[in-house]
Amino acid sequence: MSYRPLADEIRPQNLDEVVGQSHILGENGLLRRIILGGSIPNLVFYGPSGTGKTTVANIIAKRIDRPLHRLNATTASISDIKDIMGEIGTMLAPEGVVLYLDEIQYFNKKQQQSLLEFMENGQLTLIASTTENPYFYVYNAVLSRASVFEFKPLEPADVLPAVKRGVRLMSRRLGAQAVCEPGVERHISSACGGDVRKAMNAVELLLSSARQEDGRLFVTLEDARMAAQRSAMRYDRAGDDHYDILSALQKSIRGSDPDAACHYLGRLLEAGDLLSACRRLMVIACEDVGLAWPQIIPIVKACVDAATMLGLPEGRIPLGDAAVLMATAPKSNSAHVALDLAMADIQAGKTGDYPRHLQNRHADSAGMEREQGYLYPHNFPNHWVPQQYLPDGLTGVRYYRFAENKAEQAAKRYWEEIKGESL
């Protein structure tokens, strides 16, 4: 008898057995109503692996009584799709076929455009899946001919029933009763990262290697931890997860939450992405702490230098210092906001010539600086003198506003006293 993975053997056969995805497959879920209605449009399923995309495609094929063909865009070509189309109208597929195209983002633009002629043929129902955001990776012409549904990562509570079924099925397969230490099934459910396939692989590994005695299989919590270690990590340096974790790290530090900052930094480092962690922490120092505590920039730079010199795992120590320090520091984005406003004016064509007294003329070195009218601030009290610096068309424009933090408010008071005006 040929080997069949547990993840495939336990695959749900109807919508009621699918775990999670209640937002689209629940009692009033739109996708559920579409499937039960029997008139299936072209579909794009978006979400992490192991969340039911392939399972639902199988259920759809059975529902409309059409053969299901599976292709993976990493290896498939348009000629493979044409071969499938050749079956339509024959005894193999008299009513048409369902094509499940996995990882559609790996089809280039020309290949995706070639799908259009098949998508408009009612005899082929295309179900494309992707782990990446389809609005970034799937071309508009394809999206406009399909309905997009997002499959979300499963919660541990959703995965637990599947884990229990997997344990029972493996017990029958091995002809012995599984005896699990308390917490084993819950640990697998939590450690799989919302991926049922990973959970089933862990169950299969655990039960197959469990100590067998007197017709019983003894599964320990320690073995469960070993089998499921690192499984909860969802990370792809070239995909959405990469940018999602970086975004979550920055927003957590910006929101002054050191616990969340440590969590997301830990996920980056657990994936071995030291470089991205260092780069993003430097950005945060400049963008989010900024002028509220300007010394933070060289401090974080020192932490980053130490981390890159040490490497992992020791490099996590200075990066942890940097993350917690910034999460608990005062915040200001006033400087980069001011620069962005200035650049927006520049991009809109609001420039103008430099004031004559600011220009660098070759004649200046011949003693003609006085003709420019430039006033050298260091020759005046408090090293400041009023004069125009912005181009004529922008005189009086304000880009920078002092933020409400101790450092910037001190600078504000200092300059208000010197300049004799409210800033």
N, C-alpha and C positions, 0 to 999 in steps of 0.2 A: 504494500500500500504506500503510495507516494506521500511525502511529508506535506502537511498543510499548516501554515503558521496559525497560531491561536488567534491573532488579530483578524485573520480572514475568516476563520471558522465561526467566530463570535459576531461577525458583522450583522447588524440588524436587517431584518427582511421586510419591515414595514415602518411607517412613520412613527407609530406609537413606541417602537423599540429604540428609536434614535434618542441619544442622551443630549441634553442641552438644546441650544438654538430655539428656545421657546419664542423668541421675538419674531421668528419667521416660520417655525414649524408647530407652534402651540395651537391651541384650539381655534383661535381666530387669526393665526398667522397667514400672511399673504401667500407665501410660497406653498404652504399646506393647501390652501384653497385652490391655487393654480394646479397643483398636482392632482388633487382629488377631482377637479373639474375635467381633467383628461386632455385639455387643449394646451399643450406645452410649447411655449415660445423658446427661442434661443436664449440661453442663460449664461451668465458669468458668475461663478462662485468665487468669492474672495475671502481668504482667511488663513490662519495657520494650519499646518499639517495636523492630521489626526483629529479633526473636528467634525468630520462627517460628510465632507464634500463628495467623495467617491461613493459613499454609502447611499446618499440621496440620489445620485445619478443612477445607481443600480435600481433603486426603487422606482424611479421615473420610467426607466426602460421597461420594467415589468408591468407598470401601470398601463402603459400605452401599447404593450405587447409588441415591442420592437427589439431586435437584437442590439446589444450594446457593444460598441467597438471602443477600445481604449488606446490612445496614443499619447506619448510624452513628447512635448515640443523640443526637448533637448536632443532627441534623436530622430524625430519624425520629419517628413517632408510633405510637400503638397502632392507629390505622386502617391504617397501612402493614402491620402484622403481620396484621391481619384480612384484608387483601387477599391476603396470601401464604397464609393458611389456606384461603382460598376456592379455591385451586388443588388442594388435597388431594382425592384421589378422582377427579380428572379425568385426561385423557390427559397433562397436563403433569406431574402428580405422583401417579401411581396408588398408590404405596407410601408417600407422605409426603414431607416436605421437611426439609432442614437449614437452620436460620436462624442465621447468624453475626451477632451483635449487637455491634458494636464500641463501645468506650467506654461501657459500660453505666452507669458512674457518673453520666452526664449525664441519665439517666432519674430523675425525681423519685419520691418514695415511691409516689404513686398509680399512676404508669406502671409501676414495678417490680412493684407488687402485681397489676396487670392482666396481667402475664406469667404469673401462676400458673396460670390456666385453660388456657393453651397448653402450659405445661410438663408438665401432668398428662395431656395428650393424647399418646398414644404415637406418633401420626403426625407430630408435630413434634419434632425434636431441636434443642434450643436450645444453642448454644455462644456464651456471652457472654465478651467479653474486656475487660480493663481494665488501665491502666497504674498504677492506684492500688491500695492494699491493700483487697481486697474485704471484709475483715472490718470495715472502717471505712466503706466507701462502698456496699456492696451489702446490702440488707435481709435480715434473718435468714430470713424466709419463703422468699426466693429461694435463699439459700445452703443451706437445709435440703433443697431439692429438687434440688441439683446437687452434683457433685464438683469440688473446686477443685484446680487444678494450677498450680504456679508455674514460669514460664519465666525463667531466669536470664540476665543479660548474658553474651554470648559472649566467650571468651578470644581473643586475637589468633591463637593457633594454630588455633582452630576456624574463624575467618573466612578465613584464608589460602587454603585450597583453593577457597573460593567466589570469592575475588578472582582466583585463577589461571584458573578457569573463565570468569569474566567477561571477562578479558583475551583469552582464546582466542576467545570468542564475538564480541567486538567486532572482533577481527581478521578473522574470517570475514565479519561484517556489512559492514565497510569495504573488504574485498578487499585487505588489506595486512597484512604481518607486523609484529607489535608488537615493538619492541626497547626494553626497559626498562632503565634504569640500575640497577646493584645497589642493593637496598634499597627500590625503589619499591613492590613488592607488599607487603613486610613493613610499610612505613610506613603504607600504606592500611589494612592489617589492624589495626594498633595504634591508628591515629588515629580510627577510626570509632566508638569507644566501645562496642564489642560489638553494633553495629547493622548487620546485613548490608545492609539497604536503603541506609544511608548509604554503605557501602563500594561498592555497585554504582553509586550515583549518581556517586561520585568516579571510578570506573573509566570510566564512560560519558563523563563530562566530559573526562577526561584523553585518552582515545583519540580522541574526536571532535575535539579541538582540537590534537592532536599534530602536530608537523612531519612532513610526508610527503615521502619522497624515495626514488626507485627502488623503489617498491613496499613501502617499509618505513615504519612509524610510530615515531618516536623520542620516548620518554617519559622526561623527566628527573626526578630526585629533587626538584629545586626546584619543578617544576610539581606534583608529587604533594603536597608540603607545602602549596602554595597551595590546591590543590583540597580537601584534607582538613582545613584549618586550622579549629580550634574544634569540629570534628565530634565529638570525644571527650566534649564537655560534655553531661552529662545533668542538666538543672536546670529545675525548674518551681516558681516562687515560691509557687504555691498547692497544690503536691502533695507527695508523699512525699519526693522528692529534696531539697526545701528543708529539711525537718526532719531528714532523714538526714545532710546535710552539716553542719548546725548541731550535731547530736548527735556526729558524728565529730570535729568541731573541738573541742568541749568535752571529750570523753573523751580526745582526744590530749593536750591541755594538762594535764588532770587526771592523765594517766598519765606526764607529764613527758617527752614525745617531741616535741622542737622541730621535727623534720623532718616528721612527720605533721601537726603544727599548721600549718606553712607550706603544706603541700599542700592541706589542706582550706580554709584561709583563702584561698589562691590561687584555688581553684575558686569560692568565693563572689564574689571580686572580679572574676574573669574573666567571671562572669555579670552583673557590674554591680550586685550587691546589697550596696552599701556600708552601707546602714542596718542590715540584719540582722547583718552582721559586727560593726558597732559595738555593737549591743545585746548580742549574745552575749558579746563580749569583756568588757563591763562585768559581766555576770552571772558569768562565770568568775572575775573578780577578787574578787568578793564571796563567791562560793560555794566556790571551790576553793583559792584562795590564802588569802583571809580573814585570820584573826588570826595566821597564821604570819608574815605580813609585811603589816601593816595599811596601810603606806604605798603598797602596790600600787594601792589604789583611786583615790587622786588622780592617781597616775602614769598609769594606764590611762585615766582620765577626760581627762587632758590629751592623750593620744594620740588618743582618739576625737574630741575637739574639734578637734584639728589636722586629722584626716582629713576631717571634715565641712566644715571651712573650705576645705581644699585641693580636695576632690573627687577623682575618679579621672582619670588614673592615679596622680598624686602621693600621694593619700591612702593608698595601699598602704604607703608607707614608715613612717609612725608606727604603723600597725596591725601591720606586721611586727615592729616593736620590741616592741609590747605582747604579741604572741603568743609570741615567743621568750622574752621576759623572764618571762612567767608559766609557760611550760613548764619553765623552768630554775629557778623559784623553789620554796622550801619550800611545802608544802601543808597546809591545815587546813580542815575543814568544821565545826569544833566549835561555832561560834556559830550557824549556821543549823540545825544538828541540835538544839541546845538550844531554839531558838525553835520548831522543828517539834514537839518533845516537849511544850512548854508549850501550843501551839495544839491538840494532840491532846487534852490534858486539858480544855482549854476547850470543845472540841467535844463532849467526853463529859459535859459538865455539871459538871466539877470546878472551881468558881469560888469562891463564898463572898464574904462582904462584905469590904470593905477594913478592915484594922486601924484602930481609932479614931485612933491617932496619925499615920496617913498621910492621913487625910481632909482635904479642903480645906473648912473650915467658914467661913461668912460671919462668924461670931462671932470667928474667929481674929484678924481685923484689929482687934478691940476689946480685944486683950490677953488673950484666953482660951487662947492656944496651950498654956500650961502645963497646962491642964486636959486636953488631949489626951494628954499624956505623951510628946510627940515629943521625941527627943534629937537636937539639931543636930550632925551629925558634925564639922563644922568647928570646934566648940568643944572637941574632944577631941584627945588626942595622936594623931598620924598620921592625923588627920581620919577617924577611924573609932570607932564605939562599937557594941557588940552590942545589937541590938533586932530585933523581929519585923517582917518586910516581907511575906511571903506571907500569904494568908488563913488563918484558923485550920485549915481542913480540909486545907491543903497544907503545913503547917509541917514542915520537914525534907526536903521533896522536892528532889532534885537533877536539874536539867536540863543544866546546863553542866558539862562535864568538860574540864580542861586537856589539850590535845593534846600529843603528844611532839615539839614543835619548840622552837627556842631562845627565841623571843619569848614563847610561852605558858608555858614552863617558868620563865622569869625572873619572869613575873608571879605564877606559883604560889608560888615561893620567897618573893617579897616579901610576899604575903598570909598565907602560913603563919607567917612570922615575926611579923607584926602581930597576927594573930588567935590565934596560939598553938595551932593545930590543924592536922592533916593534911587537905589539900584534894584 
